[in-house]
């Protein structure tokens, strides 16, 4: 189960890396509204990954489910490092809940580009922060899963 959990976390880290390649553009302008070219770049990317690439986006949801299931299976099976498994589960679920509750919806709305530039800027900044949190959470999950495979 460690390999499946680590593999799922690794896959999700790769997805986050691609998202962040576009998200980091919000750092160019820390205050005020982002430029039209930056908003267009980010919106085009999110339109592609949230709408145009359907049903491929379901693969991300599937990997979230598989990663959660693998970690939960580790907990049920027991072992010496129960704290590690619970930490992995808590971090994974917190990231997945954030994505489900807000990030995906905001990214899809950003991709639709129907709002004015102030709203799009706010959405882009929230998505960026959410992705940074998810990147940190999934990095820790991946690391814990790899460490566990060496210890057990």
Residue pairs with C-beta under 8 A, 6 or more apart in sequence:
1 70
1 71
1 73
1 74
1 77
2 70
2 74
2 145
2 146
2 148
2 149
2 152
3 149
4 66
4 67
4 70
5 67
5 70
5 71
5 74
5 88
5 141
5 145
6 142
6 145
6 146
6 149
8 63
8 64
8 66
8 67
8 70
9 67
9 92
9 138
9 141
9 142
9 145
10 142
11 63
12 60
12 63
12 64
12 67
12 134
12 138
13 135
13 138
13 139
13 142
15 60
16 131
16 134
16 135
16 138
17 135
19 45
19 49
19 107
19 127
19 131
20 128
20 131
20 132
20 135
22 41
22 42
22 45
22 46
23 42
23 124
23 127
23 128
23 131
24 128
25 34
25 38
25 41
25 42
25 124
26 34
26 38
26 42
26 121
26 124
26 125
26 128
27 128
28 34
28 35
28 38
29 35
29 38
32 121
33 117
33 118
33 121
34 42
34 117
34 120
34 121
34 124
36 117
38 124
39 113
39 117
39 120
39 121
39 124
40 113
42 110
42 124
43 110
43 111
43 112
43 113
43 120
44 111
45 111
46 107
46 108
46 110
46 111
46 127
47 111
47 112
47 113
48 111
49 57
49 107
49 111
50 57
50 104
50 107
50 108
50 111
51 108
51 111
51 112
64 92
64 96
64 99
67 92
67 141
68 89
68 92
68 93
68 96
71 85
71 88
71 89
71 92
71 141
71 145
72 89
74 85
74 88
74 148
75 82
75 85
75 86
75 89
79 85
79 152
80 151
80 152
81 148
81 151
81 152
84 144
84 147
84 148
85 148
87 140
87 144
88 140
88 141
88 144
88 145
91 137
91 138
91 140
91 141
92 137
92 138
92 141
94 137
95 133
95 134
95 137
95 138
98 130
98 133
98 134
99 130
99 134
102 126
102 130
103 126
103 127
103 130
103 131
103 134
106 123
106 126
106 127
106 130
107 123
107 127
109 115
109 123
110 120
110 123
110 124
110 127
113 120
115 123
